[in-house]
Amino acid sequence: MKKILAISATFLLFFAASCNVKVNTTLAKTYPPIDYREEIRVIDLNKPIPDNAEQLGEVKIGDTGFTAKCHYDLVIETAKMEARKAGGNTIKITEHKLPSAMGSTCHRISVLILKVNTKQLNTKQRKRPVRI
């Protein structure tokens, strides 16, 4: 009876863990982690990386085959969490694969973790000429 209970518990833990997204993070450099309350900026796929950005690493978020919770907002929040851990304050989406009937039912993304001097970024934005 104890063996059956142990096997059942092991299977349940494996199944519960496999429902999460697969996260693969590669870091070249890190800084102290950022507080969870601080904003992490998201740069869309078609937008350029700011000149003053320092690349800290890359995160790939995908499907385990049994992933149930993998909508777009969740994978973005997962990428932001990885950026916070590495000390980055910005993520740049480099790849976004949409869910499909013949493939994965999950959003799969690749992002760069960046550290951007936001004071310089805000100054540059203010210096732009105003069009009337």
GROMACS elastic network, one bead per residue, 0.5 to 0.9 nm:
[ bonds ]
;  ai    aj funct       b0    kb
    1     4     6  0.52499   500
    1     5     6  0.62662   500
    1     6     6  0.86630   500
    2     5     6  0.50258   500
    2     6     6  0.60563   500
    2     7     6  0.85548   500
    3     6     6  0.50680   500
    3     7     6  0.60805   500
    3     8     6  0.84662   500
    4     7     6  0.51361   500
    4     8     6  0.60375   500
    4     9     6  0.85511   500
    5     8     6  0.50776   500
    5     9     6  0.61181   500
    5    10     6  0.86027   500
    6     9     6  0.51166   500
    6    10     6  0.61477   500
    6    11     6  0.86027   500
    7    10     6  0.50995   500
    7    11     6  0.61361   500
    7    12     6  0.85605   500
    8    11     6  0.51359   500
    8    12     6  0.61148   500
    8    13     6  0.86677   500
    9    12     6  0.50520   500
    9    13     6  0.61995   500
    9    14     6  0.86142   500
   10    13     6  0.51901   500
   10    14     6  0.61706   500
   10    15     6  0.85887   500
   11    14     6  0.50982   500
   11    15     6  0.60626   500
   11    16     6  0.85324   500
   12    15     6  0.51379   500
   12    16     6  0.60565   500
   12    17     6  0.85593   500
   13    16     6  0.51424   500
   13    17     6  0.61129   500
   13    18     6  0.85614   500
   14    17     6  0.52424   500
   14    18     6  0.61532   500
   14    19     6  0.88856   500
   15    18     6  0.51542   500
   15    19     6  0.65473   500
   15    66     6  0.80413   500
   16    19     6  0.54889   500
   16    20     6  0.76747   500
   17    20     6  0.60199   500
   18    21     6  0.76507   500
   18    22     6  0.83976   500
   18    64     6  0.63422   500
   18    65     6  0.78921   500
   18    66     6  0.58522   500
   18    67     6  0.62739   500
   18    68     6  0.87773   500
   19    63     6  0.89171   500
   19    64     6  0.74651   500
   19    65     6  0.83734   500
   19    66     6  0.53955   500
   19    68     6  0.53135   500
   19    69     6  0.68824   500
   20    63     6  0.80619   500
   20    64     6  0.75402   500
   20    66     6  0.80167   500
   20    67     6  0.53740   500
   20    68     6  0.68777   500
   20    69     6  0.63809   500
   20    70     6  0.76018   500
   21    61     6  0.65703   500
   21    62     6  0.58367   500
   21    63     6  0.54509   500
   21    64     6  0.63640   500
   21    66     6  0.88637   500
   21    67     6  0.58701   500
   21    68     6  0.81425   500
   21    69     6  0.71769   500
   21    70     6  0.63239   500
   21    75     6  0.76945   500
   21    78     6  0.87179   500
   21   106     6  0.86911   500
   22    60     6  0.80196   500
   22    61     6  0.55688   500
   22    62     6  0.50083   500
   22    63     6  0.55872   500
   22    64     6  0.57771   500
   22    67     6  0.83355   500
   23    59     6  0.69787   500
   23    60     6  0.58899   500
   23    62     6  0.65997   500
   23    63     6  0.87701   500
   23    78     6  0.82310   500
   23    79     6  0.84890   500
   23    82     6  0.89152   500
   24    58     6  0.82836   500
   24    59     6  0.56887   500
   24    60     6  0.51516   500
   24    61     6  0.64540   500
   24    62     6  0.84293   500
   25    57     6  0.73869   500
   25    58     6  0.58431   500
   25    60     6  0.64558   500
   25    61     6  0.86140   500
   25    82     6  0.75671   500
   26    56     6  0.87270   500
   26    57     6  0.54870   500
   26    58     6  0.53049   500
   26    59     6  0.64118   500
   26    60     6  0.86957   500
   27    30     6  0.70422   500
   27    56     6  0.58860   500
   27    58     6  0.64526   500
   27    59     6  0.85268   500
   27    86     6  0.76936   500
   27   113     6  0.85160   500
   28    55     6  0.80627   500
   28    56     6  0.55068   500
   28    57     6  0.54105   500
   28    58     6  0.86644   500
   29    55     6  0.80279   500
   29    57     6  0.69246   500
   29    86     6  0.77720   500
   30    33     6  0.83342   500
   30    56     6  0.62902   500
   30    57     6  0.84427   500
   30    85     6  0.83883   500
   30    87     6  0.59529   500
   30    88     6  0.78754   500
   31    34     6  0.85093   500
   31    56     6  0.87007   500
   31    85     6  0.83995   500
   31    86     6  0.58723   500
   31    88     6  0.73896   500
   32    84     6  0.86824   500
   32    85     6  0.75739   500
   32    86     6  0.68833   500
   32    87     6  0.51855   500
   32    88     6  0.89083   500
   33    36     6  0.88926   500
   33    83     6  0.83783   500
   33    84     6  0.54476   500
   33    86     6  0.57436   500
   33    88     6  0.78135   500
   34    37     6  0.83683   500
   34    38     6  0.69908   500
   34    83     6  0.83131   500
   34    85     6  0.66108   500
   34    86     6  0.78780   500
   34    87     6  0.53358   500
   34    88     6  0.72854   500
   34    89     6  0.75619   500
   35    38     6  0.56721   500
   35    39     6  0.89488   500
   35    84     6  0.71537   500
   35    85     6  0.89240   500
   36    39     6  0.79741   500
   36    81     6  0.79416   500
   36    84     6  0.71972   500
   38    84     6  0.88031   500
   38    89     6  0.82274   500
   39    89     6  0.72382   500
   39    90     6  0.85490   500
   40    80     6  0.62326   500
   40    81     6  0.88169   500
   40    83     6  0.79011   500
   40    84     6  0.77080   500
   40    88     6  0.78926   500
   40    90     6  0.51544   500
   40    91     6  0.71972   500
   41    80     6  0.84329   500
   41    89     6  0.64154   500
   41    91     6  0.62579   500
   41    92     6  0.84574   500
   42    76     6  0.85086   500
   42    80     6  0.83934   500
   42    90     6  0.58607   500
   42    91     6  0.50392   500
   42    92     6  0.59682   500
   42    93     6  0.74186   500
   43    46     6  0.82089   500
   43    47     6  0.61931   500
   43    48     6  0.76754   500
   43    49     6  0.74666   500
   43    90     6  0.74048   500
   43    91     6  0.61298   500
   43    93     6  0.62085   500
   44    47     6  0.54249   500
   44    48     6  0.83313   500
   44    91     6  0.87455   500
   44    92     6  0.63260   500
   44    93     6  0.55430   500
   44    94     6  0.80687   500
   45    48     6  0.82103   500
   45    92     6  0.70351   500
   45    94     6  0.55817   500
   45    95     6  0.68511   500
   45    96     6  0.78163   500
   46    93     6  0.85208   500
   46    94     6  0.85561   500
   47    92     6  0.83958   500
   47    93     6  0.89275   500
   48    51     6  0.88371   500
   48    92     6  0.85140   500
   49    52     6  0.84732   500
   49    53     6  0.68985   500
   49    92     6  0.71141   500
   49   114     6  0.89398   500
   50    53     6  0.55090   500
   50   116     6  0.75729   500
   50   121     6  0.76744   500
   51    54     6  0.87310   500
   51   116     6  0.87966   500
   51   121     6  0.88665   500
   52   115     6  0.85414   500
   52   116     6  0.60552   500
   52   117     6  0.65142   500
   52   118     6  0.89254   500
   52   120     6  0.76972   500
   52   121     6  0.77330   500
   53    90     6  0.87668   500
   53   114     6  0.60065   500
   53   115     6  0.56740   500
   53   117     6  0.70650   500
   54    88     6  0.88614   500
   54   113     6  0.85189   500
   54   114     6  0.54451   500
   54   115     6  0.51083   500
   54   116     6  0.63388   500
   54   117     6  0.88070   500
   55    58     6  0.83578   500
   55    88     6  0.85392   500
   55   112     6  0.68987   500
   55   113     6  0.60043   500
   55   115     6  0.65059   500
   55   116     6  0.87840   500
   56    83     6  0.86925   500
   56    86     6  0.74236   500
   56    87     6  0.83621   500
   56    88     6  0.70480   500
   56   112     6  0.75697   500
   56   113     6  0.54298   500
   56   114     6  0.55710   500
   56   115     6  0.69863   500
   57    83     6  0.86675   500
   57    86     6  0.83404   500
   57   111     6  0.86391   500
   57   112     6  0.58755   500
   57   113     6  0.51630   500
   57   114     6  0.73649   500
   58    83     6  0.89373   500
   58   110     6  0.71871   500
   58   111     6  0.57088   500
   58   113     6  0.56193   500
   58   114     6  0.88854   500
   59    79     6  0.66686   500
   59    82     6  0.74832   500
   59    83     6  0.84338   500
   59   109     6  0.81721   500
   59   110     6  0.56771   500
   59   111     6  0.53355   500
   59   112     6  0.64057   500
   59   113     6  0.72564   500
   60    79     6  0.81622   500
   60   108     6  0.76710   500
   60   109     6  0.59264   500
   60   111     6  0.65492   500
   60   112     6  0.89493   500
   61    75     6  0.67120   500
   61    76     6  0.89493   500
   61    78     6  0.80189   500
   61    79     6  0.74971   500
   61   107     6  0.84156   500
   61   108     6  0.55974   500
   61   109     6  0.53935   500
   61   110     6  0.63282   500
   61   111     6  0.85740   500
   62    67     6  0.88456   500
   62    70     6  0.83278   500
   62    75     6  0.84364   500
   62   106     6  0.73755   500
   62   107     6  0.72838   500
   62   109     6  0.68008   500
   62   110     6  0.86522   500
   63    66     6  0.73540   500
   63    67     6  0.57682   500
   63    68     6  0.89392   500
   63    70     6  0.77615   500
   63   104     6  0.70526   500
   63   105     6  0.83147   500
   63   106     6  0.63811   500
   63   107     6  0.81802   500
   63   108     6  0.70793   500
   64    67     6  0.55781   500
   65    68     6  0.89271   500
   65   104     6  0.76934   500
   67    70     6  0.66751   500
   67   105     6  0.84294   500
   67   106     6  0.75553   500
   68    71     6  0.87735   500
   68   105     6  0.84881   500
   68   106     6  0.80499   500
   69    74     6  0.74311   500
   69    75     6  0.88611   500
   69   106     6  0.79432   500
   70    73     6  0.81530   500
   70    74     6  0.60144   500
   70    75     6  0.61264   500
   70   105     6  0.80159   500
   70   106     6  0.50898   500
   70   107     6  0.60807   500
   70   108     6  0.81429   500
   71    74     6  0.55074   500
   71    75     6  0.65068   500
   71    76     6  0.88648   500
   71    99     6  0.89009   500
   71   105     6  0.88522   500
   71   106     6  0.62890   500
   71   107     6  0.59076   500
   72    75     6  0.53650   500
   72    76     6  0.62425   500
   72    77     6  0.86357   500
   72    98     6  0.88658   500
   72   106     6  0.80755   500
   72   107     6  0.56762   500
   72   108     6  0.82473   500
   72   109     6  0.89144   500
   73    76     6  0.51901   500
   73    77     6  0.61381   500
   73    78     6  0.86144   500
   74    77     6  0.50535   500
   74    78     6  0.61166   500
   74    79     6  0.86445   500
   75    79     6  0.62260   500
   75    80     6  0.86369   500
   75   107     6  0.71521   500
   75   108     6  0.74603   500
   75   109     6  0.73954   500
   76    79     6  0.50631   500
   76    80     6  0.62020   500
   76    81     6  0.86384   500
   76   109     6  0.81791   500
   77    81     6  0.61602   500
   77    82     6  0.87178   500
   78    81     6  0.50690   500
   78    82     6  0.63996   500
   78    83     6  0.87230   500
   79    82     6  0.51439   500
   79    83     6  0.62533   500
   79    84     6  0.87084   500
   79    91     6  0.75300   500
   79   109     6  0.87348   500
   79   110     6  0.86259   500
   79   111     6  0.72881   500
   79   113     6  0.84432   500
   80    84     6  0.61761   500
   80    85     6  0.87123   500
   80    88     6  0.86583   500
   80    89     6  0.82919   500
   80    90     6  0.78554   500
   80    91     6  0.69734   500
   80   113     6  0.85797   500
   81    84     6  0.50857   500
   81    85     6  0.63602   500
   81    86     6  0.88349   500
   82    85     6  0.51544   500
   82    86     6  0.64431   500
   82    87     6  0.87747   500
   82    88     6  0.84988   500
   82   113     6  0.82031   500
   83    86     6  0.51788   500
   83    87     6  0.61863   500
   83    89     6  0.66575   500
   83    90     6  0.72304   500
   83    91     6  0.70454   500
   83   112     6  0.87088   500
   83   113     6  0.55827   500
   83   114     6  0.77023   500
   83   115     6  0.89663   500
   84    87     6  0.50706   500
   84    88     6  0.55710   500
   84    89     6  0.67042   500
   84    90     6  0.88906   500
   85    88     6  0.75805   500
   86   113     6  0.79689   500
   87   113     6  0.87964   500
   87   114     6  0.86183   500
   87   115     6  0.72945   500
   88    91     6  0.77145   500
   88   113     6  0.58553   500
   88   114     6  0.52002   500
   88   116     6  0.77456   500
   89   113     6  0.77389   500
   89   114     6  0.63422   500
   89   115     6  0.52964   500
   89   116     6  0.65572   500
   89   117     6  0.88810   500
   89   118     6  0.88379   500
   90   112     6  0.83198   500
   90   113     6  0.62170   500
   90   114     6  0.50562   500
   90   115     6  0.60882   500
   90   116     6  0.66797   500
   91   111     6  0.60337   500
   91   112     6  0.55200   500
   91   114     6  0.57929   500
   91   115     6  0.85624   500
   92   110     6  0.85053   500
   92   111     6  0.52317   500
   92   112     6  0.50809   500
   92   113     6  0.67803   500
   92   114     6  0.73965   500
   93    96     6  0.72435   500
   93   109     6  0.70982   500
   93   110     6  0.60552   500
   93   112     6  0.65878   500
   94   109     6  0.75382   500
   94   110     6  0.55452   500
   94   111     6  0.52939   500
   94   112     6  0.69976   500
   95   108     6  0.79810   500
   95   109     6  0.53533   500
   95   111     6  0.69834   500
   96   107     6  0.70852   500
   96   108     6  0.57708   500
   96   110     6  0.66658   500
   96   111     6  0.89157   500
   97   100     6  0.88694   500
   97   106     6  0.83089   500
   97   107     6  0.58546   500
   97   108     6  0.50610   500
   97   109     6  0.62767   500
   98   104     6  0.82765   500
   98   105     6  0.80632   500
   98   106     6  0.69603   500
   98   107     6  0.50406   500
   98   108     6  0.67331   500
   98   109     6  0.87746   500
   99   102     6  0.88169   500
   99   103     6  0.70433   500
   99   104     6  0.55388   500
   99   107     6  0.53755   500
   99   108     6  0.78572   500
  100   103     6  0.51983   500
  100   104     6  0.58551   500
  100   105     6  0.57435   500
  100   106     6  0.79371   500
  101   104     6  0.71253   500
  101   105     6  0.67775   500
  102   105     6  0.85360   500
  103   106     6  0.87566   500
  104   107     6  0.78667   500
  104   108     6  0.85711   500
  115   118     6  0.88419   500
  116   119     6  0.87449   500
  116   120     6  0.84722   500
  116   121     6  0.77187   500
  117   120     6  0.56445   500
  117   121     6  0.64378   500
  117   122     6  0.88978   500
  118   122     6  0.59790   500
  118   123     6  0.84435   500
  119   122     6  0.52575   500
  119   123     6  0.62145   500
  119   124     6  0.87168   500
  120   123     6  0.50735   500
  120   124     6  0.62024   500
  120   125     6  0.86836   500
  121   124     6  0.52483   500
  121   125     6  0.63589   500
  121   126     6  0.88814   500
  122   125     6  0.51251   500
  122   126     6  0.63807   500
  122   127     6  0.89223   500
  123   126     6  0.52317   500
  123   127     6  0.64858   500
  124   127     6  0.52981   500
  124   128     6  0.69400   500
  125   128     6  0.57398   500
  126   129     6  0.82240   500
  127   130     6  0.88873   500
